[in-house]
Amino acid sequence: MTVPLPGVTVGVLALQGAFSEHIQLLRSAAENLERRNGLDAKWNFVEVRTPAELAKCDALIVPGGESTTMSLVAARSGLLEPLRDFVKVLRKPTWGTCAGLILLAESANRTKKGGQDLIGGLDVRVNRNHFGRQVESFQANLNLPFLGDTVDKGAEEPYRCVFIRAPVVEKILPHTAGIQTEEASRGATIVAPAKTPMDDLAKEELKAEVEVMATISTHSLALQNNQEHQHAGAEDIIAVRQGNVFGTSFHPELTADPRIHVWWLEEVLKAVRRRQQFELVDRSVS
């Protein structure tokens, strides 16, 4: 039985960074979904600054900005633990862009111990500021096959990716339900604390492996003059997904292209429906 969708609330963490830009693209993406598919979802897009606001959300975006500042403000606002519960206990859909990717990683290097906290959720190690300083920021037109036929353009249409002091996924880590202890022993590296999923559906999300969603060639024309980016390897990982958590190195919110937001909202709808079905079955059994 298909259950009608209730209102779906998507929050954007609004402590610092490009949160208003995400809200604008989410609205555009929702309009596109309604126009294309006639979906019956009633979307509500909100800025999140408090635990009470977060508790009302079905999904969350952690925007680009300064990851250290965001984590410090979250800790001082009493939001850090609720954010970890949202991502790792409730396993609700969460997307991090640039600084958000750093915060959602289980491990981050180039970091002073005690300098910031991580939320976690993605079994990856991120390399902060991988492409160098602000002056090494760049744009690259990349093919993102996971987009499929979203909006009026399909996956074959290049997506303009904006990189600003961007991280990359340096390593996919062993999948573990606990803390990444080997990562914790590395110098200049911080790790996220472990959390236990709340129920069987959340535990299913925890079983997911890391999927590489997008890469950029290390020989890309956009990187030719980037002196900070001289290293071995054929490509850098710039987008990953693991269960309920999605992360991108670049800033989709700094473009006028809503395709990634459309794709992600479709993933949010799937997750909301799974939760509805699970709770219906659970109530019928009990």
N, C-alpha and C positions, 0 to 999 in steps of 0.2 A: 504493500500500500504506500502511495506517495503522499507524504504529509505536506500540506501547504506551508510555504516558508513564512515565518513571522518576520518582523522587522529585524534586519541584520545591522548591528552597530560595529563599525570599524573605527578604531582609534588610531591617532598618530601621536606618538610621544612628543610633547611640545615643551621640552625643557630647554632646548637650544637647537639651532640648526634649521634645515629647510623643511619645516613641518607644514607651513601654509601652502607651499608648492605641491606637496603630496595631496593635500585636501582638494586642491583645484583639479588635479589630474584624476583623483578618485571620482569626483563628480562627473567629469567628462567620460570616464570609463563606464560608470553606471548608466549614463544616458545612452552610451553606445550599446551596452548589453540589452537595454530595454528596446532599443530600436531594431537590433538584429534578431533577438531571440524572443522578445515579448515576455521576458522573465517577470515573475510576480513578486520578486523580492522588493521590500521597501528598505532602502538603504539609509543609514544615518551615519554621517562622518563627523567625528568629534576630535577635539584636541584633548590630550590626556596629560594632566599635571599632578593628579592626586590618586591614591589607592582607590578611592570611591569611584572616580571616573574610569579607572582601568577595570574595575569589577563589572562594569556595565557592558564591556566590549566582548564581541565574539571573535575579533581578530585585531591585530596591531601591526603598525609600521613603526620601526625605529629609524629615523631619518639620518641623512648625512649631516655632518657638523664636526664637532670636536668630541671624540669619544671619551677623553679624560674628563672634560667638563660635564658631559652628560651623566657619566657614572657618579661623579661627585655630587651633582645636584640631585640625582635620584636617591643617593644614600641619605643626603640631608633632608630630603622631602619624605622619607619613609617609603620610597617607591621601589628600592632595589630588590628586597625580598618578594614583594608582590609581583614584580616583573619576572623574577625567576620562577615563581609559582605558576604564573600565566603561561610561560613558555615550556617549563620542564615538568610541572606537576599536572596542570590542566591540559597541557599539550595543545593549546589553541593556535590557530594559524598566525604566524609572525614572520614579517619580512624586514630585513635590515639592509639599508643602502649605505655603502662606504663606511662611515663611523658605526652605523648600525650593524654592518657585517662584523666589525671588530668586536662589538659588545656581545654578539650572538655566538661567537666562536668559543670553543672550549679551551683554546690556548692562543695567546698573542705574544709575539716577541717584540724586540726593540722597546721594551717597557721596563721602567724601574719598578721593582717589587714594592707594593704599597702605593704605587702611583695612581692606580685605578682598579676598579672591580669589573669583572665580566658577568654577564647574565648567563651565557652558555646556551647550548641547544644543538650546535653543529660540531660534530667530531672532526674539527679541522684546526690547524695552526695557521693563523694569519700573520703575514709580515706587514707591519704598519708602514705607512708612507713608502710603499715599495717602489713607486715610480719617482720618488724624490720630492723636492720642495714645491711650493706653490708655483714657482716659475716653470716647473716641468709639467704642469697640468696640460692635458691635451684632449682631443676628441678623436674618435675612430668610428668609422661606419662598419658594423659587424653584422654577420648573419646569425640570428638566434632561432634555431630550428624549433625550439619548444613553444614558440609563439603560435604556430599553426596558422589558421585563417582568422586572426583576430582583426577587428575593425575593418577598414576598407582595404587594408594591405595585408598580405600574408607573410609567412616567415621568410620568403625569398626576398622581400624588400629589406635592405640593410637598415639597421637601427643605429641611430647616432648616439654613441656611448660617450658620456662626459666623465673624465677622470680628473679629480682634484685631490692631490696628496693622497692618492688612493692606495688601499691595501690590496693584497692578493692572497689567495689560499696557497700557502707555501707547502703544506703537507696535509694529506688526508690521514687522520689518526685512527688507531685501532678502535673499533666500536666497543664501547664499554658502558655499563650502567653506572659505574662509579667514577671517581675522579681520575683524571689523566695523570697518574703518579709520575710516569717517566718525564712528561712535559714539565711537571712541577719542579723537577730537579735541574732543569736547564737554566743557565744564567740569563738574566734580562728577559725572563718569560713569566707570565702570570697565567693561572688556570682558573676555570670556573668551578664552584662547588657542586657536588653531586646532589641530585634531588630524586625522590621516588614518585613515579606517576601515580595518579589518584585511583585509577580503575582499569579494567581490562582494555577498554578502548584506547586510553592513554598509553598503556603498555604496548599495544600494537604499534602506535606511532614511534615509540622508543626503539622498536626492533628495526626500523628502517635504516638502510645504509646511505651513505653520502652519495648523491648523484652529481656529477659534473654537468652543469647546464650550459656553460659558455666558457670559451678560452679566447685569448688574444695571442697571435704569433709574436714571438720576441723579435722577429724581423719585420714587424709592421712598419709601414712608412711613417706612421704617427710617432714612432719611437726612435727614428733614425738620429735625431739630434739630441736625444736624451742621454746625457752622460752618466746619469745616476742608474741607468738600466742596463749596464753591461754585465751579463752573467750567462752561465751555461744553460742549455735547455731550449727546446723548440717553441714552447708556449707557456703562458701563465694562465692559471685558473681564475676567472673573474666572476663566476656565478655558480652557486651550489644550492642543492636542496637536500634536506634530510627529514623525512616525515612531514611534520607540521611547520618546519622552519626553512625559510628561503633567504638567501643572501646574495647581494650583488656588490661588486667593487665600485661600480660606477653609479651615477646619479640620474636615474630615469626621470626624476621630478624636475630636473633642469632642462627638459625638452618639452615640446608641445605634442609629443607622440604618446598616446595613452595605451599602446598595445600591451606593455608589460603589466600595467595596472588592470587592464581588462582580463588578461590571462590570470592574474593573481586573484581577482574577485571571483572568477569562475572556480578557482581552487578553494576559496573561502566558502562558497556556496556548497561545494561537495562536502567539505568538512562539517558544515552546519547540519546538512542532511544526515551525515553519518552519525552525528551526536544525537539528533532527534530520533533516528531509528533505534539506536542503542538504548536510549532512555525509555522508549516505548516497550521494547522487548524486556528490559530490566524490570519495568513496572508490572508487566503482564506475568512475569515469572514469580515475582515477589507477591 
